Amino acid sequence: MVSTFHGLETAKRGMTAQQLGLYTTGHNISNANTPGYTRQRVSFETAEPFPGAGLNRPQIPGQLGTGVQAGTIERIRESFLDVQYRSENTKLGYYSSLSSALAKMEDIMNEPSNSGLQNIMSQFWSSLQNMADHPENLGARQVVAAKGQMVAETFNYYYNSLDGIKKDLGSEMDVTVKNINTIVSQIDELNKQIASVEPHGMLPNDLYDKRDQLVDQLSSLVNVKVRPIKPIQYGQPLPTAVGLYQIELVQNDEAQLLTVDGTTGASQQNELSITAENGVKAPPLKGNVQSVQVGSVTLDNFSGKLKGLIESYGYIGANDKVKGHYPEMMEKLNKLAYAFANEFNHIHQQGYGLEKTARAGVFFDLSGSTDNNYAQIIRVHDEIIKDPTNIAAAAKKGGDNSGDNTIAFQLADLKKKNFKEYSVPLPNDMSGTFDFYYAAMIGELGVAAQSANTNMENVQVLVDSVEYNRQSVSGVSLDEELTNMITFQHAYNASARMITVIDEMLDKIINGMGVVGR
């Protein structure tokens, strides 16, 4: 015979379970706008029926249900979407940093524009042509000196501005490395907090969310993958427990930012560091990047924002050659300034100034160069600035040759001269005229910037798409939660009504039966 109080216990379980469902729904609604929050739900399951296994069978036709019980409170999350999001987020971090660095370079080069080198050089060539037409005119010579100074100052501005942005990229790289190590440290701390909960058969869902949010942030900086580990010596965790996160670099299992022991669960953080070409570890970063290490492991394959910064800032590539967008652009400017200034000086020194009997000196001064930074130090020689009559226009000396414009025409014709015809030896990669070489530099920059920007926009679409899919699974829908709230409320009220009904039955049994004959 089933106990008279069986129905009370069944209804009480129903009230308790629906109440837990209401509380969980309230938690979801409260965190609807919390970044990184994953909606939760109570896994309801039927309680053990009566009679249970091994008990004597009462006189009933079958097992009688004993109501509902709450299993666990679980997160609704799809791990595959997490992996997909982090993979795309790494690409977004890479292309975003690359696009930003190249956009700054485009702003500095500022071509085509009235203040760009191309327009300044056009004015300089025109001033030389005007001097060739009027070699005896002092005003024409003064214009040549002034335009030459503008050319030198434009080279200086380009180089110094690029160098300034390059230093800013180095500082940003230092900050990025610190952020990576800080985030890994925070994940390690959350691992320890989770390890104090899971072995006792509970699910620390909110701690899971915080940890996953940190991994998402980390994925934009460097390409990581997560390996969940449940140590052997880990108490009695639920089958749905996530475990501890071991953070590894994609395609490089040996490079582990956070290592977790599979037996004890003990963790060890291996800090990421950068070594410059001078052998000194950053931060602060001084010199081009020689290598990137995680602990004692040197990385040869990684991505994310850090990779984009390194490719912009500069690194030592094969054959110890400096690579990177900024150092390569600065090197091209140095080559251009060196080739142009030396060839111009070579022609200039073959001629004579106005009514001068001694050959002319150099027009552009490259003295004081260190590390071949010609674009940074190029300037018009002081003697030219002080006395423009020192500008060579004539091929013959003496006052009778004030109208001689042979050298002036040669200087003006330098615009059309191929680098292969220059008197000074130049690198093999320098071909064409000054204008052609410079236009090719700007063209390459434009293509690289457009490519990075296009890739960034394409990857952004993929990131948004994956995030939308992820939120459709894990995000809080207020409409759905309100529906659940009404459902749990009605179920709770019904269970409470059931208790009232059973109470009336018991009242009848206790107070209304067995009173005959009183």
N, C-alpha and C positions, 0 to 999 in steps of 0.2 A: 504494500500500500504506500502511495506517495505521501510524503509529509504534508500536513495542512499548511505549513508555512513555506512550502516550496515556491508558490507563486510570489510571495513577498521577496524572496531572495532573487528570483528571476527579474522582477520589476526593479529591484534595487540595483542589480547589475546594469540594467538598461539605462537607468537614470545616471549612474556613474560614468558609463561609456559615452552617452550623449553629452554629458557635461564636459568631459574631456575633449570631445569633438568641438564643442562650442568654444572652449578656452583656446584650442589650437587655431580655430577660425579667427578668433579675436587677435591672436598673435600675428597671423598672416595679414589681417586688415591693418593692424598698427604699423607693420613694416612694408606696406605696399610701395612706399617711395624710398625705402632704404637701399642704397647701392649695394649690390652683391648679395642681397637676400634671396634665398631659395624658399619657395612656399613649402609648407609642411602639411602632412595629413596623418591621421590616426588610422592604423591598420586594424579594422574591426575583424574579429573572428568569433565563431561560436564557442561557447564554453563547453566543457566536457559533459556529454549527456549523462542521464541517469537511467539505468544503473551503469556505473563504470565497469571497466574490465576487471574481472576477478570477484565482483560482488554477486550475491545471490539475486536471482531475478525475481522481482516482485510480480504480483498478479496484474501486469499491464501488457498490452499487446506488443510493445516494442520499447526502444529507448526513448526517454522523454527529454526534450531539450531543456537546458538550464539557463538559456539566455545568451547574452553577448559578453565578451570581454575585450578590453583594449589590448592589442598586441604591443606595437611600438609606434613611436612618433617618428616618421621618416621624412627625409627630403625628397622632393620630386625633381630629379636631376638626371640628365642623359650625359654620361661620360664621353661618348663619342663626339657630341657637339662641343664639349670642353676642349678636346684634343684638336678638333677642327678650328675652333675659334683661336686657340693659342698659336696654331701654325700660321693662320692668316694675320694674326696680330703681330707676329714677329716680322712678317714681310712689310706690314704697314709701318712699324717702327723704323725699319731699314730705309724704305723709300721716303718716309716723311723727313727723316734727318738729312738724307741725301738731297731731297728737293729743296729743303730750307737752306742748306749750305750753298747750293748752286744758284738759288734765287738771290742770295746776298752777293754772290760773285757777279751775277748779271747786273745788279744794281750799281756795283762799283764800276764795271767796264762801261756800262751805259751807252751801248751802241745799238742802232745809230742815233746820234744826238749832236747838238751843236757844241757840246763840251767834251765829246769823246776824242780819242786819239786820232781817229780817222779824219775828222774834220780839222783838228789842229794841224795835222800833217799836210792836209790840203792847203791850208793857209800858209804854211811854211814853204811848200813848193812854189806857191804863187808869189811869195815875197822874193824867192830866189830868182824866179823868172823876171820879176820886175827889176831886180838889181842887175840882171844880165842885160836888160833893155836900157838901163840908165846907170852904168857902173860908176860914173863920176858923181852921182847924186848921193849926198850924205844921208838924206832922209830915207832913201831906199835901203841903205845899209843899216840904219837904225831899226827899221822895220824887221829886217832879217835877224838882227840880234834879239829883238823882242820876241819874234815868233819862235826862234830857236829856244829861247828861255821857256816859252810856253810848252814846247815839245818836251823839254827836260822835266819841267814841273809836272806834266801829265804822267810821264813815266814814273816819277817819284810818288805821285799821288796813288797811282795804281798799285805799285809795289807795297807802299806803306799801308794802304788800306787792306790789301789782301793779307799782308802779314798780321795786321791787327785782328782781322776776322779769324785767321788761322790760330792765333793765340786764344781767342775766345772759344774756338772749337776744342782746343786743348783743355781749357778750364771746364767746358761742358763735359768732356770725356772723363775728367777727374770726378766730377759730380756723379756721372752715370755709373762709374765703377763703385763709388761709395754707396749709391742707391741699390745696386745689385747686391752688394754684401750686406747692407742693412736689411733688405727685404728677406734675404735668405736667413739672416739671424732671427727675424720675426717669425718666419715659418718654423724654424727650429724651436722657438719658444712655444708656439701654438702646438707643435708636435708633443711637447712635454705636457702641456695642459690636457691635450686629448688623451695622452697615455695614462693620465690619472683618472680618466672617466671610463673609457672603453672596456678595460679589463673587468669592470664591475657589472657588465651587462647593460650599459646605457649608451645612448647615441648623443654626443654633444653637437647637435646640428648647427647651432649658431657659431661654434668654433670652426666647424667644417667650412661654413660660408666665409668666415674671415680668412681662413687659409687659402681657399680657392681664389678669393679676390686678390690676395697677394701674389699668387701664381700667375693670375691674369696680368697684373702689373709687370711682373718679372718677364713675362713672355714678350712684351714690347721692347725690352732692353736687350735680351739675348735669347736665342732659341733653346728652350728647355723642354724637357719631358718629365712627367711625374711617374714614379714607380711606387705604388702603395705597398707597404710591407706590414704584415702582422707577425710580430716576433713569436718565436716558439714559446718563450717564457712571458706570456702576456695575459695570464688570468683566464677569464671566461668571457671573451667578447661575443657579441651577437653575430650571427652570420652576415648581417647587413652592415656591420661596422666597417668603416673605410680603411682604418689602419693609419700608419705613419707614412709621411711623404718623404721619399728619397728623390732629390732633385738632380737630374743629370742633363748634360748637353746633348742635343739631338745628334745622332750619328757619331757619338763619341762617348761610349759607356764608361770609359776610364775617367773622363772629366766629370766629376761629381761635385756639385756645389754643396750638397748636403748628403752625407752618407749615413745610413741607418743600419745597424747591426741586425741581421736576421734572427739572431738567437735572443739577445738581451734587449734589443731596441735602443741601445746607446747610440747617440748621434755625434757626428763630427762635421763641423763646417770647414770647407776648404775655400778660402777667400780667393776671389778673382783679382788679378793684378796685371799691370802693364809695365813692360820694360822698354825704355827708350834706347835709341841707338848708342847712347853713351854708357849703357849698361846699368843705369840707375833706374830703380823701380819708381813708378808714379803712385800716388800724386806727391808733389806736383809734377806734371809731365813737361819735360824739357828735351826737345829734339824729336825727330820722327820715331814712330812706333817700330820697335824691333820685334817684339813678340807679346802675346797675351797668354797668361797662364792661369790655370785653376789648380791651386796647390802647387804640385811639382809637375803637372801635366801641361804641356804647351799645346795650345789650340791651333788647329790648322783648318778647321771648318766650323764656322759659326756665323750667325746673322743677327738681325735686330738693330736697334738704334745704335748700339756700340759699334757695330760693323760699319754702318753708314758714316758715323763720325770719324772713324779711323780712315776710311777711304777718302773722305774729304780733307782731313787734317794732314795725312801723309804717313807712309810706312815704308820700311825697307823691304823691297821685293827681291826677285831673283837676281843673282849676280850683284847683290848689294846695291841695286839701283833704287833710287827714291821714287816711289809711286804716290799717287793721290792727286785729286783735282786741284787743290790749292798749290802745293809745291810744283806741280807740272805747269800750271799757268804762270807762276812766278819765274820758273826756269825759262819758259818761252819768252817772257818779257825781258829777262836778262840777256838771252841770246839776241833778241831783236835790237835791244839798246846797244849791245856790244858791236854787233855787225854794222848797224847803221852809223854809230858814232865813229868807229875806227875807219870805215871806208870814207865817210865824209871828211874826217881829219886827213886821211891819206891824200885825197884830191886837194883839199884846202892847203896843205903844206907844200904843194908843188907850185903854188901861185904867189902873188905879191899883193899887198894891200895898196890902198890909194896913195900913189906917189911914194911908195916904200921901195927901198933898195935891198932890203933883206927879205928872205923868204918868210912867208907867214907861219905862225905857230898853229897849234891845234885850235879848233873851234869848240869842240865839246871836250870837257875835262872829265876823265874817268879815274883820276887818281884817288887813292883812299879806299879802293874796293877791297872788301873782305868776303870770302866765300862766293866770289863772282857775282855779287849783288849789284850789277851794273845799272839796272833800272832804278835802284834806290839812290845811287850817288851821282848819276849823270847830271851835268850842269854845263852851261855855257861858260867858257873860260873868262876869268876876270878881265883880262886884257881886251877881250872883245866887247865886254859890257862897258868898260871905261872909255874905249876909243874904237867905235865901229869902223874907222878907216883901216883898222888892222884886218878886216875881213878881206880875204883874197878874192879878187875878181879877174885880175890880169895874169897872163902867163909870162909877161916880161916886166922887168923892174924899171923904176924911174918915173919921173913926172911926165914924160912925153907919152906915156902909155895909159893915161887916166881913162881913156875910152876903151881899153882892151877888156873884153868880156869873155875870153876863152874859158877861164876857170869857172866863172859864174855859170856859164852854160853847162859845163860838166857837172857842177854841183846840182843844178836844176834837173839835169838828165838822170841823176842818181835814182829818181823816182821810177824810171823805166828799166833800171839795171837789174839783171838777174843775180841772185846770191852766188851762183856758180862763177860769175865773172868778177867777184870781189877780190881785192888784193890780199885780204887776210884769210887764212884758212878757217872754214866754218864747218859745223857738224853736218853729216850727210842728210839729216832730216830737214835741213833748211834749203828750200828750193823756191823758185819764183821771185817776184819782186817784193819790195817792202809791203806794199798795199795788199798783194796777193797773200802773203804769209800772214799778215795781221787779220785779213778777212777770214782766212781759214781758221785761225785761232778762235775768233768770235763765232764762226759757224759751228765748230766743234762744241763750244760751250753751249750754244743754243740747242743743239741736238741732244746733248747730255741732259740739260735742264728740262727740256720738253719730255724726254723719255722718262726721267725720274718722276716728273709731275703726272704724266699719263699713267705710269705704273701705280703711283700712289692713289690716284683716283679710282683705278680699276680695283685695287686691293681694298680700298675703303668700301666699295660696293659689296665685295665679298664678305668683309668683316661685318657690315651692317646686316647682310642677309643671314649670316650664321648667328649673329646676336639676336636677330628677330626670331629665328627658329628656336634658339636657346630660351628666350624669354617666353615663347609660346608654351614651352614645357615647364620651365622653372619659375617664371614670373607670376606675380599675384594678380589675378583678375578679380576686381571688386564685384563684378556681376556674379561670378561663380561663387565667391565667398559669401555673398549675401544669400544666394540660393542655398548653400550649405547651412548657413546660419538658421534659415527658416526650417530646413529639413531637420536639423538637430533639435531645434526648439520644439517642433511638433512631436518628434520622437520622445523627447524628454517629458513633455506634457502627457503624452499617451502612457508612458511608463508610470508617471505619477498618478494618472487616473486609474491605472491597473491596481496600484497599491490601495487606492480608495475603495475600489470594487472588492478586493480581497478582504479589506478591513471590514466592510459591511457583511461579507460572508462569515467572517470569524465572529463578528458581533452576534450574528444570528445563531451560530453554533453555540457560542458561550452563554449568551444571555437569553436566547429564545428557545433552546432545546432542553428537554428534561424538566419542564416545569409543571407537567401534568400531575395533578393531585396535590399540589402545594396548597 
